[in-house]
Amino acid sequence: MEIERKFLAADSFPFSLSDCPSTQIRQAYLHLSPTIRIRQTDTDYILTVKGKGQIAREEFELPLTEEQFLSLAQKAETPFLEKRRYFYPLPEGLTAEIDVYSGPLAGLVTIEVEFSSMQQAEAFLPPLWFGQDVSNDKRYKNTALCLHGIPK
């Protein structure tokens, strides 16, 4: 079960992203319902199946070889989405995953936080450098971003 909240980033961070560990992500969707995604994270390749839901939903991951990834990429229903993900530690052992999008989504910066329970997700008070909570706004799901771009 994946339990996460998603926020837009405020105008600035109280730290430098260049000081944070990061990874490059490239992903596309093979199917939208159910959600079947392929993702390249640096040199790792993963197929993910996600269930329905907003904040909490089931998720299954399967590792792929580069050859399998490239073969499946030809069957994608969406264009590829590209972003650099930065990791910043938060209190209570949580991590802010700060996604800085590139390509057609350049300028968009989101922050995701994963939780171990719905109670923890509901009780979370975001720091001031987090912007608007878009956890329940379908326009900010990565599938929608791939298809429709940055919401107006």
N, C-alpha and C positions, 0 to 999 in steps of 0.2 A: 504494500500500500504506500503510495506516495502522497504525502500531506505537505503542501507548500502554499505560501502566499507570495504574490508578485506585486511589485511597486514600481512606479516610475521613479527615476532618480531626481533628486532636487538639483539645483543649479551647480552645486560644488560639493566636494567631499572634504572632510577634515583630515585627510591623509592623501598621499600620492599613490595613484594606481600603479605607477611603475615600481613601487616598493612591495606590491602584492604578488604572490604566485599567480600564474595565469596559464590558460590553455586556449588554443585556437579550436573553434568548433565550426563544422560545416554539416548541415543536415537538410534532408528533404523528406517528403511524405509519399509513401507508396499507396496509402489508402487513408481516407479521412474518417470513415465510420465503419468499424472501429479504427482508431488512430494507429497506423503502422508507420514508424519512422526509421530511417537509417541515419546514422550519425558517425562522422569522423571527428575524433578528438585527438589532435596531434597525429599520432601513428596508430591509434586504436580505432576499431570499427565495431559498431553495435547496431543491432536491429532491436527496436523497442515496440511493444504493443501496449497501448494505454486504454484503459476502460473509460467509461463516461464519468463526468463529474467536473467540478471546478477546483475546489481546494483539495479535496481528497479523492483519489481514484487509484484503481489497481494498475500495476505496471509490471511488465515482464520484459527482461532483457536477455538477449542472446548475442554472444560475440560472433563477429564475422571476420573472414580473411579480407585482405584488400581486394582480391579478385572477386569475391562474393559481393562486396560493397559496390565495386565498379559495375558489376553485372546488374545488380538491383537498381543502381542509380539511373540506368537507362529506362526503367519502368516507373520512375517517380511521377506522381500526379501534380507536383508543385515544383517551382524553381527551388534551387538551393538557397538556404539562408546561411549567412556567415556572420560570426561574432567572435569576439575575444572575451573569455570569461575570467574575471578576476575573483580571488577568494579573500575575504576579509573577516577576521574573527569577531564574533559578537559575544556578549555575556551568555552565561548558561550553556556554553559549549556549542552554540549555534554559529552558523557561517552565512555571511551575506555573499551570494553569488551575483556579481555585478557583470551584466552582459552589455558590452559596447558593440553595437551592430555596425556592419560595413555594407558596401554595395548599395543596393536600392534602399536599404533601411538605415543608411548612415545618418547619424544624429540622434538615433533612438538609444537610450540607455535605460535598462531595467534592472531591478534587484529582486532576486528570489531568495527565500529562506525556507528550508525544509525543516519539518517538525516531526517529533516522534508520536504525537497524538493531536487530535482535534482540540482538546482542552488547551494544550500548549500553543497551538496556532491561534486560537481565539483570544488567549491572554496576552499574546505578544504585543508589546508597545514598541513601534519602530522608532529608531533614532531620528533626530531632526533632519538629517541629511537624506532620509527616505522621503520621496514625494508621495503622490496620490496612490492609494491602494487600488490596484486594477485586477485583483484576484478573481473577481466575479465578472469582469468585463471581457466577453468573448473576443472582442476586437484585438486584444493583446495576447491571445493564445498564439503560439508560434505558427500553427497551421494558418490562422487568419493573416498573420503578418506575411507569410510566404505568398498567399494568394492576393491580398488586398493592399499590402504596404502599411505604412504608418497611419494610424487612425487620425482623421482630421478633427 
